């Protein structure tokens, strides 16, 4: 199984922030402004971001 197949399809705010090496508040701001696509899954504040969208942004 390749490394890509092992990675989750959707990430949490914390995972995205860690991957981009930024604060969670910046990730939330990117979602709020529409620069980063995300959706709410489950309860309040549980955002999920597609891995492909994070890869498109790249490190800041």
C-alpha positions in Angstrom: 0.0 0.0 0.0 1.4 3.4 -1.0 1.9 6.3 1.5 -0.8 8.3 -0.4 -3.4 5.5 0.2 -2.6 5.5 3.9 -3.4 9.2 4.4 -6.9 10.3 5.4 -9.0 11.9 2.7 -10.2 14.7 5.1 -8.3 16.5 7.8 -9.2 18.4 10.9 -8.3 22.1 11.5 -5.5 21.0 13.8 -4.1 18.6 11.2 -4.2 21.2 8.5 -2.5 23.8 10.7 0.2 21.3 11.6 0.8 20.4 8.0 1.0 24.0 6.8 3.0 25.0 10.0 0.5 27.8 10.8 -1.9 28.5 13.7 -5.5 27.1 13.7 -6.9 30.6 13.6 -5.2 31.2 10.2 -6.8 28.0 8.9 -10.2 29.2 10.2 -9.7 32.6 8.5 -8.9 30.9 5.2 -12.1 28.9 5.5 -14.1 32.0 6.5 -12.8 34.0 3.5 -13.4 31.2 1.1 -9.7 30.6 0.2 -9.9 27.1 1.7 -12.8 24.8 1.1 -14.2 23.0 4.1 -17.4 21.5 5.5 -18.8 21.0 8.9 -19.1 17.3 9.9 -21.0 16.4 13.0 -21.2 18.8 15.9 -20.5 22.4 16.2 -17.0 23.5 15.2 -16.0 20.1 13.7 -14.6 21.2 10.3 -13.1 18.9 7.7 -10.8 19.9 4.9 -10.0 17.8 1.9 -6.4 16.8 1.6 -6.3 17.9 -2.1 -7.3 21.4 -1.0 -4.5 21.5 1.5 -2.0 20.3 -1.0 -3.1 23.0 -3.4 -2.4 25.7 -0.8 1.0 24.3 0.0 3.2 25.6 2.9 2.9 29.3 3.6 
